[in-house]
Amino acid sequence: MLAELFAVMAPVFVGATIGFGWVRLGYAYPTDFVTKLVFNVGTPSLILASLSGANIDAHTFGRTMLSTLAVLIIMALATVLMALLLRKDWRVLLAPMMHPNTGNMGLPVALYAFGKEGFAYAITVMVTVALVQFTFGVMMISRSNPLKSLLRTPTVYSILLSVAILLTDTDLPRWIDNTVDLISGFTVPLMLITLGVSLANIQVRSLSSGLAFSLLRTAFAVCVAFGVGWALHLPPLAQSVLILQMSMPVAVYNYLFAQRSRREPAYVASLVFCSTLLAFIYVPVLLALFM
């Protein structure tokens, strides 16, 4: 079991360490370029490559999306309680409570832990979180039209195309299948390296509060995801992936949103940093329970 857990976590740790060490050694890293490349090209290709060839029916796909939405809503409601416990403005904690790192960290862990079949469920959870994050999240920090921003996002169209393929049980033309499979190959490694780069650039000030938030959020997310998965009768593999994904550390995007909205970005940075470091401790425990 230990060997299996190490095999799952080692690629994640090594990938993030490469990014962290790269920046600490003083080398330049084009974060903006890489983020746009991964978000606009890599992620849509990864979604299409994973879902189009996945052994997952449309009904289970829909239930997984519904389960993810239910967990996000419950986590949002629990933000009020978390704010009282930590004596913080609920608006500062809302995004970190709702939006775990289902991309940079969640996808690699799910891939190595559950294989291609589990990876399809992980993609489903990730795209649901991303849709909420880039609609509701944008609405919270700006007056711009979130629908307009969403329609400009390539990920949305890859999701719609993937769902159409699932519903009609059709196959992609071989040249498209080969192309998206090739392009999607760079996405997960770049996600991990960029995660390490982001951690190296974050300045942490509130370690104790960050650790307290991370422990409370993780425990609550595991319980909520387990309960929702059970209530909606998710298949065991889908439920395990849902629990794993929703217990991932606070996403780096929350720090960027906090900067744009000017809602205690330094504090949110500590949440990202502490929860990510703790993840290397508690994720192996979760995998031992649910793999």
C-alpha positions as CSV (number, residue, x, y, z in Angstrom):
1,M,0.0,0.0,0.0
2,L,2.8,2.4,0.9
3,A,4.4,1.8,-2.5
4,E,1.2,2.5,-4.3
5,L,0.6,5.7,-2.4
6,F,4.2,6.8,-3.1
7,A,3.7,6.0,-6.8
8,V,0.6,8.3,-6.8
9,M,2.1,11.2,-4.9
10,A,5.7,11.2,-6.2
11,P,4.8,12.7,-9.7
12,V,2.8,15.5,-8.0
13,F,5.5,16.3,-5.5
14,V,8.3,16.2,-8.1
15,G,6.4,18.3,-10.6
16,A,5.6,21.0,-8.0
17,T,9.1,20.9,-6.7
18,I,10.5,21.5,-10.2
19,G,8.5,24.7,-10.5
20,F,9.3,25.8,-6.9
21,G,13.0,25.2,-7.4
22,W,13.1,26.8,-10.8
23,V,11.9,30.1,-9.4
24,R,14.1,29.9,-6.3
25,L,17.1,29.4,-8.4
26,G,16.3,32.7,-10.1
27,Y,15.2,31.4,-13.5
28,A,12.4,33.2,-15.3
29,Y,9.0,31.5,-15.7
30,P,6.4,32.9,-18.1
31,T,3.4,32.3,-15.7
32,D,0.9,34.4,-17.7
33,F,1.8,32.7,-21.0
34,V,1.8,29.2,-19.5
35,T,-1.5,29.8,-17.7
36,K,-3.2,31.0,-20.9
37,L,-1.8,28.1,-22.8
38,V,-3.0,25.5,-20.3
39,F,-6.4,27.2,-19.8
40,N,-7.2,28.0,-23.4
41,V,-5.5,25.1,-25.3
42,G,-4.4,22.3,-22.9
43,T,-7.4,22.0,-20.7
44,P,-10.0,22.0,-23.5
45,S,-7.9,19.3,-25.3
46,L,-7.6,17.3,-22.0
47,I,-11.3,17.5,-21.4
48,L,-12.1,16.4,-25.0
49,A,-9.5,13.6,-25.0
50,S,-10.6,12.3,-21.6
51,L,-14.4,12.5,-21.8
52,S,-14.8,11.4,-25.4
53,G,-13.0,8.2,-24.8
54,A,-14.2,7.6,-21.3
55,N,-16.2,4.6,-20.1
56,I,-18.8,6.8,-18.5
57,D,-22.5,7.1,-19.4
58,A,-24.3,10.4,-19.7
59,H,-26.5,9.7,-16.6
60,T,-23.5,9.1,-14.3
61,F,-21.8,12.2,-15.9
62,G,-24.8,14.3,-15.0
63,R,-25.1,12.9,-11.5
64,T,-21.4,13.6,-10.9
65,M,-21.9,17.2,-12.0
66,L,-25.0,17.6,-9.8
67,S,-23.1,16.1,-6.8
68,T,-20.3,18.6,-7.3
69,L,-22.7,21.5,-7.5
70,A,-24.4,20.3,-4.3
71,V,-21.1,20.1,-2.5
72,L,-20.2,23.6,-3.6
73,I,-23.5,25.0,-2.4
74,I,-23.1,23.4,1.0
75,M,-19.5,24.6,1.3
76,A,-20.7,28.1,0.4
77,L,-23.4,28.0,3.2
78,A,-20.8,26.7,5.6
79,T,-18.6,29.7,5.0
80,V,-20.7,31.7,7.5
81,L,-19.8,29.2,10.2
82,M,-16.1,29.2,9.2
83,A,-16.1,33.0,9.3
84,L,-17.4,33.0,12.8
85,L,-14.8,30.4,14.0
86,L,-11.9,32.3,12.4
87,R,-13.3,35.8,13.0
88,K,-13.0,36.7,9.4
89,D,-15.2,38.4,6.8
90,W,-17.2,35.7,5.1
91,R,-16.5,37.3,1.7
92,V,-12.8,36.6,2.2
93,L,-13.4,32.9,2.9
94,L,-16.2,32.2,0.4
95,A,-14.0,31.5,-2.6
96,P,-11.4,29.4,-0.7
97,M,-14.2,27.3,0.8
98,M,-15.9,26.7,-2.5
99,H,-13.0,26.3,-5.0
100,P,-10.4,23.6,-4.3
101,N,-7.5,22.9,-6.6
102,T,-9.2,20.3,-8.7
103,G,-7.0,21.2,-11.7
104,N,-3.3,21.6,-11.0
105,M,-3.3,19.1,-8.1
106,G,-6.6,17.2,-8.3
107,L,-6.3,15.9,-11.8
108,P,-2.7,14.4,-11.5
109,V,-3.6,12.7,-8.2
110,A,-6.8,11.3,-9.6
111,L,-5.0,10.1,-12.8
112,Y,-2.3,8.2,-10.9
113,A,-4.7,6.9,-8.2
114,F,-7.7,5.8,-10.2
115,G,-6.5,5.5,-13.8
116,K,-8.3,6.7,-16.9
117,E,-11.8,5.7,-15.7
118,G,-11.4,7.7,-12.5
119,F,-9.7,10.5,-14.4
120,A,-12.9,11.0,-16.4
121,Y,-14.9,11.6,-13.2
122,A,-12.1,14.0,-12.0
123,I,-12.4,16.0,-15.2
124,T,-16.2,16.2,-14.6
125,V,-15.7,17.5,-11.1
126,M,-13.0,19.9,-12.3
127,V,-15.0,21.5,-15.1
128,T,-18.1,21.9,-12.8
129,V,-15.9,23.7,-10.3
130,A,-14.4,25.8,-13.0
131,L,-17.8,26.8,-14.4
132,V,-18.9,28.0,-11.0
133,Q,-15.6,29.7,-10.3
134,F,-15.6,31.7,-13.6
135,T,-19.2,32.7,-13.4
136,F,-20.1,33.2,-9.7
137,G,-16.5,34.0,-8.9
138,V,-16.2,36.7,-11.5
139,M,-19.6,38.1,-10.5
140,M,-18.3,38.4,-6.9
141,I,-15.2,40.5,-7.8
142,S,-16.3,42.6,-10.8
143,R,-19.2,44.2,-12.5
144,S,-18.4,42.7,-15.8
145,N,-20.8,40.3,-17.5
146,P,-19.8,36.7,-16.4
147,L,-21.8,35.2,-19.2
148,K,-19.8,37.1,-21.8
149,S,-16.6,35.9,-20.2
150,L,-17.9,32.4,-20.1
151,L,-18.8,32.4,-23.8
152,R,-15.2,33.4,-24.6
153,T,-13.8,30.4,-22.7
154,P,-12.7,27.5,-25.0
155,T,-13.2,25.1,-22.1
156,V,-17.0,25.6,-22.3
157,Y,-17.1,24.5,-25.9
158,S,-15.0,21.4,-25.2
159,I,-17.4,20.5,-22.4
160,L,-20.4,20.9,-24.6
161,L,-18.8,18.9,-27.4
162,S,-17.8,16.1,-24.9
163,V,-21.3,16.0,-23.5
164,A,-22.7,15.7,-27.0
165,I,-20.3,12.8,-27.8
166,L,-21.3,11.1,-24.6
167,L,-25.1,11.5,-25.3
168,T,-24.8,10.3,-28.9
169,D,-22.2,7.6,-28.1
170,T,-20.1,8.6,-31.1
171,D,-16.4,8.6,-31.7
172,L,-14.1,11.5,-32.7
173,P,-12.5,11.3,-36.1
174,R,-9.1,9.6,-35.7
175,W,-7.1,12.7,-36.7
176,I,-8.9,14.8,-34.1
177,D,-8.6,12.1,-31.5
178,N,-4.8,11.9,-32.1
179,T,-4.4,15.7,-32.1
180,V,-6.2,16.3,-28.8
181,D,-4.4,13.4,-27.2
182,L,-1.0,14.8,-28.2
183,I,-1.8,18.4,-27.1
184,S,-3.4,17.3,-23.9
185,G,-0.1,15.6,-22.9
186,F,1.6,18.8,-21.8
187,T,-1.3,20.0,-19.7
188,V,-0.9,18.0,-16.4
189,P,2.9,18.5,-16.2
190,L,2.6,22.2,-16.8
191,M,-0.2,22.4,-14.2
192,L,2.1,20.9,-11.6
193,I,5.1,23.0,-12.5
194,T,3.0,26.2,-12.4
195,L,1.6,25.1,-9.0
196,G,5.2,25.0,-7.7
197,V,6.0,28.4,-9.3
198,S,2.9,29.9,-7.7
199,L,3.8,28.6,-4.2
200,A,7.3,30.0,-4.6
201,N,5.9,33.4,-5.4
202,I,3.4,33.6,-2.6
203,Q,4.3,35.4,0.6
204,V,2.8,33.8,3.7
205,R,2.0,35.8,6.8
206,S,-0.8,34.0,8.7
207,L,0.5,30.4,9.2
208,S,-1.6,29.5,12.3
209,S,-4.9,30.8,10.8
210,G,-4.0,29.2,7.4
211,L,-3.4,25.8,9.1
212,A,-6.6,26.0,11.1
213,F,-8.7,26.9,8.0
214,S,-7.1,24.1,6.0
215,L,-7.8,21.4,8.6
216,L,-11.4,22.5,9.2
217,R,-12.2,22.9,5.5
218,T,-10.6,19.5,4.5
219,A,-12.5,17.6,7.2
220,F,-15.8,19.3,6.3
221,A,-15.3,18.8,2.6
222,V,-14.7,15.1,3.0
223,C,-17.8,14.6,5.1
224,V,-20.0,16.7,2.7
225,A,-18.7,15.0,-0.4
226,F,-19.2,11.5,1.2
227,G,-22.8,12.4,2.2
228,V,-23.7,13.9,-1.1
229,G,-22.3,11.0,-3.0
230,W,-24.2,8.6,-0.9
231,A,-27.5,10.5,-1.1
232,L,-27.3,10.8,-4.9
233,H,-26.2,7.1,-5.3
234,L,-23.0,7.8,-7.1
235,P,-21.0,4.7,-8.2
236,P,-18.2,3.9,-5.7
237,L,-15.4,5.1,-8.0
238,A,-17.2,8.4,-8.8
239,Q,-17.9,9.0,-5.1
240,S,-14.2,8.3,-4.2
241,V,-13.1,10.8,-6.9
242,L,-15.6,13.4,-5.7
243,I,-14.3,13.1,-2.1
244,L,-10.7,13.4,-3.3
245,Q,-11.3,16.3,-5.6
246,M,-13.4,18.4,-3.2
247,S,-10.8,17.9,-0.4
248,M,-8.0,19.3,-2.6
249,P,-6.2,22.4,-1.2
250,V,-7.3,25.9,-1.9
251,A,-6.9,26.8,-5.6
252,V,-4.2,29.4,-6.6
253,Y,-6.9,31.2,-8.6
254,N,-8.5,32.2,-5.3
255,Y,-5.4,34.3,-4.5
256,L,-5.6,36.0,-7.8
257,F,-9.3,36.8,-7.3
258,A,-8.5,38.1,-3.8
259,Q,-5.9,40.4,-5.3
260,R,-8.4,41.7,-7.9
261,S,-11.1,42.3,-5.3
262,R,-8.6,43.6,-2.7
263,R,-10.0,41.3,-0.1
264,E,-7.0,40.3,2.1
265,P,-4.9,38.7,-0.6
266,A,-2.0,38.1,1.9
267,Y,-4.4,36.1,4.1
268,V,-5.8,34.1,1.1
269,A,-2.1,33.4,0.1
270,S,-1.5,31.8,3.5
271,L,-4.6,29.6,2.9
272,V,-3.3,28.4,-0.5
273,F,0.2,27.8,0.8
274,C,-0.8,26.0,4.1
275,S,-3.5,23.9,2.5
276,T,-1.2,22.7,-0.3
277,L,1.6,21.7,2.1
278,L,-0.9,19.9,4.3
279,A,-2.3,18.1,1.2
280,F,0.9,16.1,0.9
281,I,0.1,14.7,4.4
282,Y,-3.7,14.1,4.3
283,V,-4.1,13.1,0.6
284,P,-2.2,9.8,1.1
285,V,-4.5,9.1,4.0
286,L,-7.6,9.7,1.9
287,L,-6.1,7.5,-0.9
288,A,-5.5,4.7,1.6
289,L,-9.1,4.9,2.6
290,F,-10.8,5.3,-0.8
291,M,-8.4,3.7,-3.5
